[in-house]
Amino acid sequence: MPIGAKAGSPPPSPAGGGKEQRVTKQRRAVSAALDELDDFVSTQELYRILQNQGVSVSLATAYRILQSLADEGLVDVLRNGDGEAVYRRCAVTGHHHHLLCRNCGKAVEVEAPAVETWAARTAAEHGFTEVAHTVEIFGLCPECTALKAAGKL
C-alpha cells in the first residue's frame, strides 16, 4: 500500500494527475530500450543509447517519460553513488532491494527479510507508522573484484 494510503481507499490515480499517459513513439522507444538493459541507467545514458539507435527524442522528454514510468511503478528508480537518479525495469514486482557494483553498474535484486524486520521494529520503537524505506548496497561485483585483485581495475 502506498505511503499515506488507507485501507479501503481508492487506488492512486495514474501519473499526470489522473490523466492516462499517451503511448507515444518516444514512450515506446524508451520502454523498449529499458527492456534490453540489465543494469540501471541514467537518463543521459539512455538518451545516448536512443540517439545511437536513431530514435528522435529530446533529453527533456526522456526525463519526463522515465519519471512517468517510475510513478506508475513500471521501473525502479534509485540514486547511484554519485546521487544521480538511475532507472531499470525490474523483474521483481514486490518490495525489494539492490546490490549495485560501483564500478560496472551491475545490479542484483535481493529480498532482505532481516531489513524488513529491523525497519518495522525501529519505526515502532519510535512511534512511526505507515513507514517506507529504501536500502541499496554498493560494492564491487565478483567480476570487478577479480579485476581489482589482478591489478586491472
KAMO-V808929 format. One record per backbone hydrogen bond with DSSP energy under -0.5 kcal/mol. CO is the residue of the C=O (numbers start at 1). NH is the residue of the N-H. E is the energy in kcal/mol with one decimal. If there is no record, write none. Layout:
# KAMO-V808929
co;nh;e
CO;NH;E
CO;NH;E
This chain:
# KAMO-V808929
co;nh;e
2;5;-2.2
6;9;-2.4
14;18;-1.9
16;19;-0.8
22;24;-1.2
24;28;-2.4
25;29;-2.1
26;30;-2.6
27;31;-2.4
28;32;-2.6
29;33;-2.4
30;34;-2.3
31;35;-1.9
32;36;-1.0
33;36;-0.6
33;37;-0.7
34;37;-0.9
41;87;-2.8
42;46;-2.5
43;47;-2.7
44;48;-2.2
45;49;-2.1
46;50;-2.6
47;51;-2.6
48;52;-2.4
49;53;-1.3
50;55;-2.7
51;54;-1.5
55;57;-1.0
58;62;-2.3
59;63;-2.4
60;64;-2.3
61;65;-2.8
62;66;-2.6
63;67;-2.4
64;68;-2.3
65;69;-2.7
66;70;-2.3
67;71;-2.8
68;72;-1.9
69;74;-2.7
69;75;-0.8
70;73;-1.5
76;88;-1.7
78;86;-2.9
80;83;-2.3
84;80;-2.7
85;43;-0.6
86;78;-2.0
87;41;-2.3
88;76;-3.2
88;90;-0.7
97;110;-2.7
98;100;-0.5
98;137;-2.8
99;108;-2.3
100;102;-0.5
100;139;-2.3
101;105;-1.3
105;40;-0.7
106;101;-2.8
108;99;-2.5
110;97;-3.0
112;115;-0.7
112;116;-2.0
113;117;-2.5
114;118;-2.4
115;119;-3.0
116;120;-2.3
117;121;-2.6
118;122;-2.9
119;123;-2.4
120;124;-2.4
121;125;-2.5
122;126;-1.0
123;126;-0.7
123;128;-2.8
124;127;-1.5
135;98;-1.0
136;138;-0.6
137;100;-3.4
139;102;-3.2
141;145;-2.6
142;146;-2.1
143;147;-2.1
144;148;-2.4
145;149;-2.4
146;150;-1.8
147;152;-2.9
147;153;-0.6
148;151;-1.5
